[in-house]
Amino acid sequence: MPRRLNLPDSASVATPDSGGKLFAPSAARNTEPLTKALADFVPSQGRALEIASGTGQHIVSYAKAFPQVMWQPTEIAEDRIASIAAYLAETALTNVETPILLDATAPGWGGTSGPVDLILLSNLLHLISQAEAEVLISESAKTLAPGGSLVIYGPFSRDGVLVSDGDVQFDQSLRAQDPEIGYKSDVAIQAFGASCGLMPNKAIEMPANNLLLTWQAPA
């Protein structure tokens, strides 16, 4: 995550765990529903790139559930890279690459590591600006192989409308730290993906008012 903010407690905060690992309560809650939802988008073979892999809790679950895919975790922070490596060290997984540093909000990374069949990220767009989100999506579009999928999970407004008091409070707390961040409109984000040449799918409702937004690259 490119910004270092004093985020509210309800944000996706990780705390130290054993053996160099970090633990994020939000990741513990959403790993199972995310893994299940990904089944419709994971290819029968190929490569998957996870942007902002966080602690490493997600990538372990994905790699176990979908062994036919080679997974590439990434992060912008060294402590998160170390945590991902620590989680992986506790497994016998052979379908996960060494985690690498990547700021996906910086222009120019798209397509630099060859085409991938799936790009996914969780709980990031509300912590970055609209401009940064657009860079991330446009660079992802350049990186997807023909027919590949982009999958973004997290809290969104529904065409600019926040759907619960909790969402209103969380969005306000984020914008109080930085007025450029906060919930993004699902409609606007889907439309921007389409402007990058990706075909948007219907948004998928997830637990706790989150959404799964997905697009497919032209075959």
Phi and psi in degrees as GROMACS dihedral restraints (atoms count N, CA, C in turn):
[ dihedral_restraints ]
;  ai    aj    ak    al  type     phi  dphi    fc
    3     4     5     6     1   -71.7    20    10
    4     5     6     7     1   -19.1    20    10
    6     7     8     9     1  -102.1    20    10
    7     8     9    10     1   141.8    20    10
    9    10    11    12     1  -109.5    20    10
   10    11    12    13     1    98.3    20    10
   12    13    14    15     1  -114.6    20    10
   13    14    15    16     1   157.5    20    10
   15    16    17    18     1   -85.8    20    10
   16    17    18    19     1    77.5    20    10
   18    19    20    21     1   -72.6    20    10
   19    20    21    22     1   152.0    20    10
   21    22    23    24     1   -64.0    20    10
   22    23    24    25     1   160.1    20    10
   24    25    26    27     1   -59.8    20    10
   25    26    27    28     1   -25.9    20    10
   27    28    29    30     1   -78.1    20    10
   28    29    30    31     1    -8.5    20    10
   30    31    32    33     1   -71.9    20    10
   31    32    33    34     1   170.8    20    10
   33    34    35    36     1   -78.3    20    10
   34    35    36    37     1    85.3    20    10
   36    37    38    39     1  -101.5    20    10
   37    38    39    40     1   138.5    20    10
   39    40    41    42     1  -110.3    20    10
   40    41    42    43     1   143.9    20    10
   42    43    44    45     1  -120.4    20    10
   43    44    45    46     1   152.9    20    10
   45    46    47    48     1   -59.8    20    10
   46    47    48    49     1   139.5    20    10
   48    49    50    51     1  -123.7    20    10
   49    50    51    52     1  -166.0    20    10
   51    52    53    54     1   -78.8    20    10
   52    53    54    55     1   154.6    20    10
   54    55    56    57     1    63.3    20    10
   55    56    57    58     1    28.4    20    10
   57    58    59    60     1    85.2    20    10
   58    59    60    61     1    -1.1    20    10
   60    61    62    63     1   -79.6    20    10
   61    62    63    64     1   152.8    20    10
   63    64    65    66     1  -110.2    20    10
   64    65    66    67     1   151.9    20    10
   66    67    68    69     1  -125.8    20    10
   67    68    69    70     1   125.8    20    10
   69    70    71    72     1  -113.1    20    10
   70    71    72    73     1   115.8    20    10
   72    73    74    75     1   -56.4    20    10
   73    74    75    76     1   -37.1    20    10
   75    76    77    78     1   -63.8    20    10
   76    77    78    79     1   -38.7    20    10
   78    79    80    81     1   -65.8    20    10
   79    80    81    82     1   -37.9    20    10
   81    82    83    84     1   -62.5    20    10
   82    83    84    85     1   -35.4    20    10
   84    85    86    87     1   -75.4    20    10
   85    86    87    88     1   -39.4    20    10
   87    88    89    90     1  -100.6    20    10
   88    89    90    91     1    -3.3    20    10
   90    91    92    93     1   -59.8    20    10
   91    92    93    94     1   -46.3    20    10
   93    94    95    96     1   -65.0    20    10
   94    95    96    97     1   -51.4    20    10
   96    97    98    99     1   -63.5    20    10
   97    98    99   100     1   -33.3    20    10
   99   100   101   102     1   -66.4    20    10
  100   101   102   103     1   -44.5    20    10
  102   103   104   105     1   -60.9    20    10
  103   104   105   106     1   -41.7    20    10
  105   106   107   108     1   -64.3    20    10
  106   107   108   109     1   -43.4    20    10
  108   109   110   111     1   -66.0    20    10
  109   110   111   112     1   -31.5    20    10
  111   112   113   114     1   -68.2    20    10
  112   113   114   115     1   -17.7    20    10
  114   115   116   117     1   -56.4    20    10
  115   116   117   118     1   -28.1    20    10
  117   118   119   120     1   -81.2    20    10
  118   119   120   121     1    -7.0    20    10
  120   121   122   123     1  -124.4    20    10
  121   122   123   124     1   -15.0    20    10
  123   124   125   126     1   -73.7    20    10
  124   125   126   127     1   129.7    20    10
  126   127   128   129     1   -71.5    20    10
  127   128   129   130     1   165.3    20    10
  129   130   131   132     1   -69.6    20    10
  130   131   132   133     1   -19.9    20    10
  132   133   134   135     1  -164.7    20    10
  133   134   135   136     1   167.2    20    10
  135   136   137   138     1   125.0    20    10
  136   137   138   139     1  -154.4    20    10
  138   139   140   141     1  -123.6    20    10
  139   140   141   142     1   143.4    20    10
  141   142   143   144     1  -126.8    20    10
  142   143   144   145     1   136.9    20    10
  144   145   146   147     1  -113.4    20    10
  145   146   147   148     1   120.9    20    10
  147   148   149   150     1  -100.3    20    10
  148   149   150   151     1   120.8    20    10
  150   151   152   153     1   -87.3    20    10
  151   152   153   154     1   137.8    20    10
  153   154   155   156     1    54.1    20    10
  154   155   156   157     1    63.1    20    10
  156   157   158   159     1   -67.7    20    10
  157   158   159   160     1   -11.8    20    10
  159   160   161   162     1    69.1    20    10
  160   161   162   163     1  -128.9    20    10
  162   163   164   165     1   -77.0    20    10
  163   164   165   166     1   -26.6    20    10
  165   166   167   168     1   109.5    20    10
  166   167   168   169     1    -4.6    20    10
  168   169   170   171     1   -63.4    20    10
  169   170   171   172     1   -41.2    20    10
  171   172   173   174     1   -67.0    20    10
  172   173   174   175     1   -48.6    20    10
  174   175   176   177     1   -63.2    20    10
  175   176   177   178     1   -32.7    20    10
  177   178   179   180     1   -63.6    20    10
  178   179   180   181     1   -44.8    20    10
  180   181   182   183     1   -64.7    20    10
  181   182   183   184     1   -43.9    20    10
  183   184   185   186     1   -62.1    20    10
  184   185   186   187     1   -45.3    20    10
  186   187   188   189     1   -66.1    20    10
  187   188   189   190     1   -35.0    20    10
  189   190   191   192     1   -69.8    20    10
  190   191   192   193     1   -40.3    20    10
  192   193   194   195     1   -74.8    20    10
  193   194   195   196     1   -29.5    20    10
  195   196   197   198     1  -129.8    20    10
  196   197   198   199     1    72.9    20    10
  198   199   200   201     1   -70.3    20    10
  199   200   201   202     1   -12.5    20    10
  201   202   203   204     1   -76.9    20    10
  202   203   204   205     1    -8.6    20    10
  204   205   206   207     1  -111.0    20    10
  205   206   207   208     1   142.7    20    10
  207   208   209   210     1   -92.4    20    10
  208   209   210   211     1   122.4    20    10
  210   211   212   213     1  -102.0    20    10
  211   212   213   214     1   136.4    20    10
  213   214   215   216     1  -118.5    20    10
  214   215   216   217     1   104.6    20    10
  216   217   218   219     1   -80.6    20    10
  217   218   219   220     1   148.3    20    10
  219   220   221   222     1  -139.3    20    10
  220   221   222   223     1   157.4    20    10
  222   223   224   225     1  -157.8    20    10
  223   224   225   226     1   163.4    20    10
  225   226   227   228     1   -99.3    20    10
  226   227   228   229     1   -17.1    20    10
  228   229   230   231     1  -109.0    20    10
  229   230   231   232     1   135.5    20    10
  231   232   233   234     1   -62.2    20    10
  232   233   234   235     1   -37.0    20    10
  234   235   236   237     1   -67.9    20    10
  235   236   237   238     1   -30.9    20    10
  237   238   239   240     1   -72.5    20    10
  238   239   240   241     1   -39.4    20    10
  240   241   242   243     1   -57.7    20    10
  241   242   243   244     1   -44.5    20    10
  243   244   245   246     1   -64.3    20    10
  244   245   246   247     1   -38.3    20    10
  246   247   248   249     1   -66.9    20    10
  247   248   249   250     1   -43.5    20    10
  249   250   251   252     1   -58.1    20    10
  250   251   252   253     1   -46.0    20    10
  252   253   254   255     1   -61.2    20    10
  253   254   255   256     1   -37.3    20    10
  255   256   257   258     1   -67.4    20    10
  256   257   258   259     1   -41.9    20    10
  258   259   260   261     1   -62.7    20    10
  259   260   261   262     1   -43.9    20    10
  261   262   263   264     1   -65.6    20    10
  262   263   264   265     1   -33.4    20    10
  264   265   266   267     1   -64.0    20    10
  265   266   267   268     1   -22.0    20    10
  267   268   269   270     1   -84.8    20    10
  268   269   270   271     1    -2.2    20    10
  270   271   272   273     1  -114.7    20    10
  271   272   273   274     1   172.3    20    10
  273   274   275   276     1  -108.5    20    10
  274   275   276   277     1    23.4    20    10
  276   277   278   279     1   -66.3    20    10
  277   278   279   280     1   136.0    20    10
  279   280   281   282     1  -114.7    20    10
  280   281   282   283     1     2.7    20    10
  282   283   284   285     1  -111.6    20    10
  283   284   285   286     1    31.0    20    10
  285   286   287   288     1  -129.6    20    10
  286   287   288   289     1   124.9    20    10
  288   289   290   291     1   -74.7    20    10
  289   290   291   292     1   161.6    20    10
  291   292   293   294     1   -58.9    20    10
  292   293   294   295     1   131.0    20    10
  294   295   296   297     1   -61.4    20    10
  295   296   297   298     1   142.9    20    10
  297   298   299   300     1  -125.6    20    10
  298   299   300   301     1   155.6    20    10
  300   301   302   303     1   -75.8    20    10
  301   302   303   304     1   131.4    20    10
  303   304   305   306     1  -154.2    20    10
  304   305   306   307     1   125.6    20    10
  306   307   308   309     1  -100.0    20    10
  307   308   309   310     1    98.6    20    10
  309   310   311   312     1   -75.7    20    10
  310   311   312   313     1    -4.8    20    10
  312   313   314   315     1   -91.8    20    10
  313   314   315   316     1    -0.9    20    10
  315   316   317   318     1   -95.3    20    10
  316   317   318   319     1   131.8    20    10
  318   319   320   321     1   -63.1    20    10
  319   320   321   322     1   148.4    20    10
  321   322   323   324     1   106.4    20    10
  322   323   324   325     1   -10.3    20    10
  324   325   326   327     1   -82.6    20    10
  325   326   327   328     1   -19.6    20    10
  327   328   329   330     1   -59.3    20    10
  328   329   330   331     1   128.2    20    10
  330   331   332   333     1    79.5    20    10
  331   332   333   334     1     2.2    20    10
  333   334   335   336     1   -75.3    20    10
  334   335   336   337     1   -21.2    20    10
  336   337   338   339     1  -112.0    20    10
  337   338   339   340     1    20.4    20    10
  339   340   341   342     1    86.2    20    10
  340   341   342   343     1   163.4    20    10
  342   343   344   345     1   -68.6    20    10
  343   344   345   346     1   145.4    20    10
  345   346   347   348     1  -123.9    20    10
  346   347   348   349     1   155.4    20    10
  348   349   350   351     1   -90.7    20    10
  349   350   351   352     1   -17.1    20    10
  351   352   353   354     1  -150.5    20    10
  352   353   354   355     1   132.7    20    10
  354   355   356   357     1  -123.7    20    10
  355   356   357   358     1   131.6    20    10
  357   358   359   360     1  -140.6    20    10
  358   359   360   361     1   153.7    20    10
  360   361   362   363     1  -153.3    20    10
  361   362   363   364     1   153.6    20    10
  363   364   365   366     1  -131.6    20    10
  364   365   366   367     1   136.8    20    10
  366   367   368   369     1    52.2    20    10
  367   368   369   370     1    49.7    20    10
  369   370   371   372     1  -123.1    20    10
  370   371   372   373     1   -38.9    20    10
  372   373   374   375     1   -60.8    20    10
  373   374   375   376     1   -31.7    20    10
  375   376   377   378     1   -75.4    20    10
  376   377   378   379     1    -8.7    20    10
  378   379   380   381     1  -103.5    20    10
  379   380   381   382     1     4.1    20    10
  381   382   383   384     1  -129.7    20    10
  382   383   384   385     1   169.0    20    10
  384   385   386   387     1   -77.3    20    10
  385   386   387   388     1   167.4    20    10
  387   388   389   390     1   -61.4    20    10
  388   389   390   391     1   -42.2    20    10
  390   391   392   393     1   -62.2    20    10
  391   392   393   394     1   -41.9    20    10
  393   394   395   396     1   -65.9    20    10
  394   395   396   397     1   -39.3    20    10
  396   397   398   399     1   -61.9    20    10
  397   398   399   400     1   -39.3    20    10
  399   400   401   402     1   -68.4    20    10
  400   401   402   403     1   -37.6    20    10
  402   403   404   405     1   -61.7    20    10
  403   404   405   406     1   -46.1    20    10
  405   406   407   408     1   -57.1    20    10
  406   407   408   409     1   -45.8    20    10
  408   409   410   411     1   -69.8    20    10
  409   410   411   412     1   -43.0    20    10
  411   412   413   414     1   -65.8    20    10
  412   413   414   415     1   -39.1    20    10
  414   415   416   417     1   -69.8    20    10
  415   416   417   418     1   -35.0    20    10
  417   418   419   420     1   -62.6    20    10
  418   419   420   421     1   -41.0    20    10
  420   421   422   423     1   -59.9    20    10
  421   422   423   424     1   -34.1    20    10
  423   424   425   426     1   -72.8    20    10
  424   425   426   427     1   -20.1    20    10
  426   427   428   429     1   -95.5    20    10
  427   428   429   430     1   -22.2    20    10
  429   430   431   432     1   -70.5    20    10
  430   431   432   433     1   138.8    20    10
  432   433   434   435     1   -71.7    20    10
  433   434   435   436     1   159.1    20    10
  435   436   437   438     1   -52.5    20    10
  436   437   438   439     1   129.6    20    10
  438   439   440   441     1    81.2    20    10
  439   440   441   442     1    -0.9    20    10
  441   442   443   444     1   -72.7    20    10
  442   443   444   445     1   165.4    20    10
  444   445   446   447     1  -117.2    20    10
  445   446   447   448     1   141.6    20    10
  447   448   449   450     1  -109.8    20    10
  448   449   450   451     1   127.9    20    10
  450   451   452   453     1  -127.7    20    10
  451   452   453   454     1   122.0    20    10
  453   454   455   456     1  -125.1    20    10
  454   455   456   457     1   124.7    20    10
  456   457   458   459     1  -114.4    20    10
  457   458   459   460     1   144.2    20    10
  459   460   461   462     1   156.4    20    10
  460   461   462   463     1  -172.7    20    10
  462   463   464   465     1   -83.1    20    10
  463   464   465   466     1   136.1    20    10
  465   466   467   468     1  -138.2    20    10
  466   467   468   469     1   155.4    20    10
  468   469   470   471     1   -80.3    20    10
  469   470   471   472     1   154.3    20    10
  471   472   473   474     1   -94.1    20    10
  472   473   474   475     1    98.6    20    10
  474   475   476   477     1    52.2    20    10
  475   476   477   478     1    42.4    20    10
  477   478   479   480     1    92.7    20    10
  478   479   480   481     1    -5.3    20    10
  480   481   482   483     1  -107.2    20    10
  481   482   483   484     1   127.0    20    10
  483   484   485   486     1   -84.1    20    10
  484   485   486   487     1   135.2    20    10
  486   487   488   489     1   -95.3    20    10
  487   488   489   490     1    -4.2    20    10
  489   490   491   492     1  -150.6    20    10
  490   491   492   493     1   161.0    20    10
  492   493   494   495     1   -61.6    20    10
  493   494   495   496     1   -36.9    20    10
  495   496   497   498     1   -62.8    20    10
  496   497   498   499     1   -39.6    20    10
  498   499   500   501     1   -66.3    20    10
  499   500   501   502     1   -40.4    20    10
  501   502   503   504     1   -60.8    20    10
  502   503   504   505     1   -46.7    20    10
  504   505   506   507     1   -65.4    20    10
  505   506   507   508     1   -42.0    20    10
  507   508   509   510     1   -65.3    20    10
  508   509   510   511     1   -45.5    20    10
  510   511   512   513     1   -60.3    20    10
  511   512   513   514     1   -43.0    20    10
  513   514   515   516     1   -64.1    20    10
  514   515   516   517     1   -39.4    20    10
  516   517   518   519     1   -66.7    20    10
  517   518   519   520     1   -35.3    20    10
  519   520   521   522     1   -68.0    20    10
  520   521   522   523     1   -46.6    20    10
  522   523   524   525     1   -68.2    20    10
  523   524   525   526     1   -24.0    20    10
  525   526   527   528     1   -68.4    20    10
  526   527   528   529     1   -29.0    20    10
  528   529   530   531     1   -80.7    20    10
  529   530   531   532     1   -36.4    20    10
  531   532   533   534     1  -157.2    20    10
  532   533   534   535     1   113.4    20    10
  534   535   536   537     1   -65.2    20    10
  535   536   537   538     1   -11.7    20    10
  537   538   539   540     1   -85.5    20    10
  538   539   540   541     1   -13.8    20    10
  540   541   542   543     1  -102.5    20    10
  541   542   543   544     1  -175.6    20    10
  543   544   545   546     1   120.6    20    10
  544   545   546   547     1  -179.6    20    10
  546   547   548   549     1   -59.9    20    10
  547   548   549   550     1   139.8    20    10
  549   550   551   552     1  -101.7    20    10
  550   551   552   553     1   152.7    20    10
  552   553   554   555     1   -73.3    20    10
  553   554   555   556     1   127.1    20    10
  555   556   557   558     1   -58.6    20    10
  556   557   558   559     1   -40.2    20    10
  558   559   560   561     1   -64.9    20    10
  559   560   561   562     1   -43.5    20    10
  561   562   563   564     1   -66.0    20    10
  562   563   564   565     1   -41.0    20    10
  564   565   566   567     1   -67.3    20    10
  565   566   567   568     1   -42.7    20    10
  567   568   569   570     1   -62.7    20    10
  568   569   570   571     1   -40.4    20    10
  570   571   572   573     1   -65.9    20    10
  571   572   573   574     1   -38.2    20    10
  573   574   575   576     1   -65.6    20    10
  574   575   576   577     1   -41.9    20    10
  576   577   578   579     1   -57.6    20    10
  577   578   579   580     1   -40.5    20    10
  579   580   581   582     1   -64.4    20    10
  580   581   582   583     1   -35.3    20    10
  582   583   584   585     1   -67.7    20    10
  583   584   585   586     1   -18.2    20    10
  585   586   587   588     1   -91.4    20    10
  586   587   588   589     1     6.9    20    10
  588   589   590   591     1    93.4    20    10
  589   590   591   592     1     9.1    20    10
  591   592   593   594     1   -97.9    20    10
  592   593   594   595     1   146.3    20    10
  594   595   596   597     1   -93.3    20    10
  595   596   597   598     1   114.0    20    10
  597   598   599   600     1   -75.1    20    10
  598   599   600   601     1   143.6    20    10
  600   601   602   603     1  -101.2    20    10
  601   602   603   604     1   170.3    20    10
  603   604   605   606     1   -64.6    20    10
  604   605   606   607     1   135.5    20    10
  606   607   608   609     1   -62.2    20    10
  607   608   609   610     1   142.8    20    10
  609   610   611   612     1  -107.6    20    10
  610   611   612   613     1   123.7    20    10
  612   613   614   615     1   -71.6    20    10
  613   614   615   616     1   134.4    20    10
  615   616   617   618     1  -123.0    20    10
  616   617   618   619     1   168.6    20    10
  618   619   620   621     1   -57.4    20    10
  619   620   621   622     1   156.0    20    10
  621   622   623   624     1    60.2    20    10
  622   623   624   625     1    36.0    20    10
  624   625   626   627     1    65.3    20    10
  625   626   627   628     1    18.1    20    10
  627   628   629   630     1   -84.7    20    10
  628   629   630   631     1   165.0    20    10
  630   631   632   633     1  -127.6    20    10
  631   632   633   634     1   153.6    20    10
  633   634   635   636     1  -113.3    20    10
  634   635   636   637     1   110.8    20    10
  636   637   638   639     1   -99.8    20    10
  637   638   639   640     1   132.3    20    10
  639   640   641   642     1  -136.6    20    10
  640   641   642   643     1   149.6    20    10
  642   643   644   645     1  -137.8    20    10
  643   644   645   646     1   160.9    20    10
  645   646   647   648     1  -127.2    20    10
  646   647   648   649     1   136.2    20    10
  648   649   650   651     1   -75.4    20    10
  649   650   651   652     1   150.6    20    10
  651   652   653   654     1   -57.5    20    10
  652   653   654   655     1   142.0    20    10
